[in-house]
Amino acid sequence: MRSPLAPCLLLVACGGQPTWHQDVAPIVEARCGSCHTEGAVAPFALDTYEQAAGMGPIVAAAAESGLMPPWFAEDVRAYSNDHSLTDEQIATVVDWVAADMPEGDPDDPGEALPATATSLPRTDLTLSMPEAYEPVGDPDDYRCFVLDWPEATDLFVTGFEPHPGNDALVHHIAAFLVRPDNLAGQGAFDQIRGWDAGSAGPGYACFGGPGSSETEEDLRAPIQQLAQWVPGGGAFVFPEGSGIEVPAGSMIVLQLHYFDQTDGTDLTTIDFMTEESVARKGAFAPWLDATWPLGNMEIPPGGTDIDKVDDPRDFWQLMTGGLDLEAGFDIHSTMMHMHTRGVGGSTWIEHADGTREDILVLEKYDFDWQFNYQLAEPARFAPGDQLGVECVFANDGDAPINWGEGTLDEMCVSNLFVTEL
């Protein structure tokens, strides 16, 4: 996280007095606009000068403190989707508010900044929720919807772009892939369809993953993730020549987190880019201790650090769709996943020569902002290396907490996107 700067006392020395149209609007549009727009998830819009000037002191305070835009990765390496503000951008916003928020010339706008969110080059397949859903939680509703993969042949997903049907309701989206060759076989399909059929209304209640939070049942098999989205995110295009295999007969479980509901319904869709074959198979590969889901992740009152350091390749053979990782692999992104007691975490490679390469270090963790941190350059894991994950928890209750799908349970997972060499 970049350190905030105090306002420039001599504005001329800092390049002159900033104005909305020339200096501040480009920053807001590129780093804040996807959430702070009319009808979106943020509590107020910043589409116009009048809106921004009305909230100016709040915007400056959020930028200076690092609260907004939310970005929790420490500067251990470069990320291609880093949407945090630079020191210069923070100073511009703070100086603008200190100067009583001059509007500037609307006919001479400043140069637009490059956006961190992307779009798919093309769309080959679109999946939609089976029907519109009206959220009922207060303030949170986590809902899973069961979708059949419609293609009759095996394909590779090479990119995805979720489209929330109601920006004011949707806070995050995750798509889970249930392959026909999963460890539980048909049992996993039957279990999920049972939850869906037994729940009132479309879909079923879930939390943290595709397991039912109404029955507090875990899934009988590890499930791959196929896609995810949080406000401010766009498309995820996999590295050139790579993709996730989706066999014919697969099931997709689409999870929606609805937050701070207002009246209305949602009908979310996801666009996919696909290929019949790829040069390198990829997968979202979860790194955790296999004994944690068996109850070996006790977090006592007060909290603790949980960690795992080992070679993940044998473990991943169970859940990455048969990737060939014998010669090593490349890491392209990671998303840390905990529940509501998570406060920090990290993922790293311990190379065979004794050096450590950080993949991600989170100075804080927020369940509501589970970003997929995309590495600007991939990290290479070679034979002889080990992969580490650490989760830091704060348990403010009176009883220990352990692994589970429910809101009152916990998890510790570093969900990496990896490709074969």
C-alpha positions in Angstrom: 0.0 0.0 0.0 1.4 3.4 -0.9 1.8 5.8 1.9 -0.6 8.8 1.8 0.8 12.3 1.4 -0.1 15.5 3.2 -1.5 18.2 1.0 1.0 20.4 -0.8 1.3 23.7 1.1 2.6 25.5 -2.0 0.3 24.5 -4.8 2.3 26.2 -7.4 5.4 24.2 -6.4 3.3 21.0 -6.9 2.3 21.9 -10.5 -0.5 24.4 -9.9 -4.0 24.2 -8.4 -5.7 21.0 -9.5 -9.2 21.2 -10.9 -12.0 18.6 -11.3 -12.2 18.3 -15.1 -8.5 18.5 -15.7 -6.9 16.6 -12.8 -9.3 14.9 -10.5 -12.0 13.5 -12.8 -9.6 11.3 -14.7 -8.4 9.7 -11.4 -12.0 9.1 -10.2 -13.2 7.7 -13.5 -10.2 5.2 -13.8 -10.0 4.1 -10.1 -13.4 4.8 -8.5 -16.0 5.0 -11.3 -16.9 1.4 -11.7 -18.3 1.3 -8.1 -19.1 5.0 -7.5 -21.6 5.4 -10.4 -25.3 5.9 -10.3 -27.1 2.6 -9.5 -23.8 0.7 -8.6 -22.8 -0.9 -5.4 -21.1 2.1 -3.8 -23.3 4.2 -1.4 -22.9 7.4 -3.5 -22.0 8.3 -7.1 -19.1 10.4 -8.3 -20.2 10.8 -11.9 -20.4 14.6 -12.0 -18.6 17.5 -10.6 -21.5 18.4 -8.3 -21.6 14.9 -6.9 -17.9 14.8 -6.3 -17.7 18.3 -4.8 -20.6 17.4 -2.4 -18.5 14.4 -1.1 -15.1 16.0 -1.5 -13.9 15.9 2.1 -15.0 12.2 2.4 -13.2 11.3 -0.9 -10.0 13.0 0.2 -10.0 11.4 3.6 -10.6 7.9 2.0 -7.8 8.4 -0.5 -5.3 9.8 2.1 -6.0 7.0 4.5 -5.8 4.3 1.9 -9.3 3.2 2.6 -10.4 3.7 -1.0 -10.0 2.4 -3.6 -9.6 -0.9 -1.7 -6.2 -2.6 -2.4 -4.5 -4.6 0.3 -1.3 -6.0 -1.3 2.0 -4.8 0.0 4.5 -3.6 -2.6 6.5 -6.9 -2.8 6.1 -7.2 -6.6 4.1 -5.6 -9.5 0.5 -6.5 -10.2 -1.1 -5.8 -13.6 -4.5 -5.0 -12.0 -3.2 -2.7 -9.3 -5.9 -0.1 -9.0 -4.5 1.7 -5.9 -3.7 5.4 -6.1 -0.1 6.6 -6.5 1.3 9.2 -4.0 0.9 11.8 -6.7 -2.8 10.9 -7.3 -3.5 11.0 -3.6 -1.9 14.5 -3.3 -3.9 15.7 -6.3 -7.2 14.7 -4.7 -6.2 16.1 -1.3 -5.0 19.4 -2.8 -8.2 19.8 -4.8 -10.3 19.6 -1.7 -8.0 21.9 0.2 -8.4 24.5 -2.6 -12.2 24.3 -2.2 -12.7 22.0 -5.2 -12.4 24.2 -8.3 -14.3 22.8 -11.3 -12.1 23.9 -14.1 -13.1 23.9 -17.8 -15.6 21.1 -18.8 -14.7 21.7 -22.4 -11.0 20.9 -21.9 -11.0 17.6 -19.9 -7.7 16.1 -18.7 -6.2 13.0 -20.3 -7.8 9.7 -19.4 -5.8 7.3 -17.3 -5.4 3.7 -18.3 -8.1 1.5 -16.8 -7.1 -1.6 -14.8 -10.3 -3.4 -15.7 -10.3 -5.2 -19.1 -12.9 -6.6 -21.5 -13.0 -9.9 -23.3 -11.7 -9.7 -26.9 -14.7 -11.9 -27.9 -17.5 -13.9 -26.3 -18.1 -17.5 -27.3 -20.6 -18.6 -24.7 -22.8 -16.9 -22.1 -24.2 -18.5 -19.0 -27.1 -16.9 -17.1 -28.8 -17.5 -13.8 -31.9 -19.7 -14.4 -34.3 -16.9 -13.4 -34.3 -13.6 -11.7 -33.7 -13.6 -7.9 -34.8 -11.1 -5.3 -32.3 -11.0 -2.4 -33.8 -11.5 1.1 -30.8 -11.2 3.4 -30.2 -8.2 5.7 -27.6 -7.0 5.0 -26.0 -10.0 3.3 -27.4 -12.8 1.1 -25.1 -15.5 -0.3 -26.9 -17.5 -3.0 -25.8 -20.3 -5.2 -27.4 -21.1 -8.6 -26.9 -24.4 -10.4 -26.1 -24.2 -14.2 -25.4 -27.0 -16.6 -22.5 -26.5 -18.9 -24.3 -26.5 -22.3 -21.5 -27.7 -24.6 -21.5 -31.3 -25.8 -17.7 -31.5 -26.2 -14.8 -30.7 -24.0 -13.6 -27.1 -24.2 -11.0 -24.8 -22.6 -12.1 -21.5 -21.1 -9.5 -18.9 -22.0 -11.1 -15.9 -20.4 -14.3 -14.8 -18.6 -16.2 -11.6 -17.9 -19.0 -11.5 -15.3 -21.9 -9.1 -15.8 -23.9 -8.3 -12.6 -27.5 -8.0 -13.5 -28.1 -5.3 -10.8 -25.0 -3.3 -9.8 -26.7 -1.9 -6.7 -27.2 -5.4 -5.3 -24.2 -7.6 -6.4 -21.1 -7.4 -4.3 -19.2 -10.4 -5.6 -19.5 -13.3 -8.0 -17.8 -16.7 -8.0 -18.3 -19.6 -10.5 -17.3 -23.1 -9.3 -16.6 -26.0 -11.7 -17.9 -29.4 -10.8 -16.3 -31.9 -13.3 -17.8 -35.3 -14.1 -14.5 -36.8 -12.9 -14.6 -35.1 -9.5 -13.5 -37.3 -6.5 -17.1 -37.9 -5.3 -18.4 -38.7 -8.8 -22.2 -38.4 -9.3 -22.5 -37.9 -5.5 -21.3 -34.3 -5.7 -23.9 -33.6 -8.4 -26.7 -35.2 -6.4 -25.6 -33.3 -3.2 -25.7 -29.9 -4.9 -29.0 -30.6 -6.8 -30.5 -31.7 -3.5 -29.6 -28.4 -1.8 -31.0 -26.6 -4.8 -34.3 -28.6 -4.8 -34.7 -28.4 -1.0 -34.4 -24.6 -0.8 -37.3 -22.2 -1.2 -37.0 -19.9 -4.3 -34.3 -19.9 -6.9 -30.9 -21.3 -5.8 -29.8 -22.2 -2.3 -28.1 -20.4 0.5 -24.3 -20.8 0.6 -21.3 -19.0 2.1 -17.6 -18.9 1.2 -18.0 -21.7 -1.3 -20.6 -23.8 -3.0 -21.6 -25.7 0.1 -25.0 -25.3 1.7 -25.1 -22.8 4.6 -28.7 -23.9 5.4 -27.6 -27.5 6.2 -24.0 -26.6 7.2 -22.9 -29.5 5.0 -19.5 -29.6 3.4 -19.1 -30.8 -0.2 -17.9 -34.4 -0.5 -15.1 -33.4 -2.9 -12.8 -30.4 -3.6 -14.3 -28.2 -6.3 -12.4 -26.0 -8.8 -13.1 -22.4 -9.2 -13.7 -21.2 -12.8 -14.3 -17.5 -12.4 -14.7 -14.7 -9.9 -15.5 -10.9 -9.8 -15.6 -8.1 -7.4 -16.7 -4.5 -8.0 -14.1 -2.7 -10.0 -13.0 -5.9 -11.8 -13.5 -6.6 -15.4 -12.6 -9.5 -17.6 -9.9 -12.1 -16.7 -8.0 -13.2 -19.8 -5.8 -16.1 -19.2 -2.1 -16.1 -20.3 -1.6 -16.5 -24.0 -2.1 -20.2 -25.1 -3.5 -21.3 -21.8 -7.0 -22.2 -20.5 -9.1 -24.2 -18.0 -10.5 -27.5 -19.3 -14.3 -27.8 -18.9 -15.4 -31.3 -19.8 -18.8 -32.0 -21.4 -21.3 -32.9 -18.7 -19.9 -30.4 -16.1 -21.9 -28.4 -13.7 -21.3 -24.7 -12.9 -22.3 -23.4 -9.4 -22.7 -19.6 -9.6 -22.4 -17.9 -6.3 -23.7 -14.3 -5.8 -23.1 -12.2 -2.7 -25.8 -9.6 -2.4 -25.1 -6.7 0.0 -27.2 -3.9 1.6 -30.3 -4.9 -0.4 -32.7 -2.4 -1.9 -35.9 -3.4 -3.7 -35.1 -5.2 -6.9 -34.0 -8.4 -8.6 -30.8 -9.7 -10.2 -30.2 -11.7 -13.3 -26.4 -12.0 -13.6 -24.6 -13.5 -16.6 -21.0 -14.6 -17.3 -19.4 -14.4 -20.8 -16.7 -17.0 -21.6 -14.1 -17.1 -24.3 -13.3 -20.7 -25.3 -11.0 -22.8 -27.5 -11.0 -26.4 -28.5 -7.4 -26.9 -27.5 -4.6 -24.9 -25.8 -0.8 -25.1 -25.7 -0.7 -25.2 -21.9 -3.4 -26.3 -19.5 -4.2 -23.9 -16.6 -6.3 -24.1 -13.4 -7.2 -22.2 -10.3 -5.2 -24.3 -7.9 -6.1 -23.9 -4.2 -3.1 -24.3 -1.8 -4.0 -25.4 1.7 -3.2 -28.2 4.2 -5.3 -31.3 3.2 -5.9 -32.0 7.0 -7.5 -28.5 7.6 -10.9 -29.5 6.2 -10.7 -32.6 8.5 -10.8 -30.4 11.6 -7.0 -29.8 12.0 -7.3 -25.9 11.7 -8.4 -24.9 15.2 -8.3 -21.2 15.8 -8.4 -20.5 19.6 -10.0 -17.5 21.2 -7.8 -14.5 20.5 -6.7 -15.9 17.1 -3.6 -17.5 15.6 -1.5 -17.9 12.5 -2.1 -20.9 10.3 0.5 -21.9 7.7 1.6 -24.6 5.3 4.9 -25.0 3.4 5.4 -27.9 1.1 5.5 -29.0 -2.6 1.9 -28.7 -3.8 2.1 -30.8 -6.9 0.9 -34.1 -5.6 -2.0 -32.4 -3.7 -3.1 -30.5 -6.9 -3.3 -33.7 -8.9 -6.7 -34.2 -7.2 -8.2 -30.9 -8.2 -6.6 -29.3 -11.2 -8.0 -31.4 -14.0 -4.9 -33.4 -14.7 -2.3 -30.7 -15.2 1.2 -32.0 -15.8 3.2 -30.2 -13.1 6.2 -32.6 -12.9 8.6 -30.1 -14.4 7.2 -27.2 -12.4 4.7 -24.5 -13.2 4.1 -20.8 -13.5 2.0 -18.8 -11.1 0.1 -15.9 -12.7 -2.3 -14.8 -9.9 -3.6 -15.5 -6.5 -6.6 -14.8 -4.4 -6.5 -15.4 -0.6 -9.7 -16.8 0.9 -10.7 -16.7 4.5 -14.0 -15.9 6.2 -14.8 -13.0 8.5 -12.1 -13.6 11.1 -9.2 -13.3 8.6 -7.1 -10.3 9.1 -4.0 -10.9 6.9 -2.2 -13.5 4.9 0.6 -14.3 2.5 1.8 -16.7 -0.3 5.4 -17.2 -1.3 7.8 -19.6 -3.0 10.8 -21.0 -1.0 13.3 -21.7 -3.8 15.7 -24.6 -3.6 18.6 -22.1 -3.2 17.2 -20.8 0.0 15.7 -17.5 -1.4 12.1 -16.5 -0.8 10.0 -15.0 -3.6 6.8 -13.3 -2.3 3.7 -13.9 -4.5 1.4 -11.8 -2.3 1.5 -10.2 1.2 -1.7 -8.8 2.5 -1.4 -6.0 5.0 -5.0 -6.6 5.8 -7.7 -9.0 4.7 -11.4 -8.1 4.1 -13.9 -10.8 3.2 -15.9 -8.3 1.2 -12.9 -7.5 -1.1 -11.4 -10.8 -2.2 -9.3 -9.6 -5.1 -7.5 -11.8 -7.6 -4.1 -10.2 -7.5 -2.6 -10.7 -11.1 1.1 -10.8 -11.3 2.7 -8.5 -13.9 5.3 -11.2 -14.5 4.7 -14.9 -13.6 6.6 -16.6 -10.8 8.3 -19.9 -11.7 8.0 -22.8 -9.3 10.8 -25.4 -10.1 11.4 -28.9 -8.7 13.0 -28.6 -5.3 11.0 -25.5 -4.4 8.3 -25.3 -1.8 5.1 -23.2 -1.8 4.0 -21.4 1.4 0.7 -20.0 2.6 -0.1 -18.3 5.8 -3.4 -17.0 7.2 -3.7 -14.7 10.2 -7.0 -14.8 12.2 -8.5 -12.8 15.0 -11.1 -14.9 17.0 -13.0 -12.5 19.2 -15.3 -15.2 20.5 -15.2 -17.5 23.5 -14.8 -20.8 21.7 -12.4 -22.2 19.1 -13.2 -22.0 15.4 -12.4 -24.6 12.9 -12.7 -25.3 9.1 -16.2 -25.3 7.6 -18.5 -23.8 5.0 -20.6 -21.8 7.4 -20.4 -18.2 8.3 -19.2 -19.0 11.8 -16.5 -21.3 10.5 -13.2 -20.4 8.8 -11.0 -21.4 5.9 -7.4 -20.7 4.8 -6.8 -21.0 1.0 -4.5 -19.3 -1.5 -6.2 -19.8 -4.8 -3.6 -19.5 -7.5 -3.9 -19.5 -11.2 -1.1 -21.8 -12.5 -0.1 -23.1 -15.9 2.0 -26.0 -17.1 5.4 -25.2 -18.4 
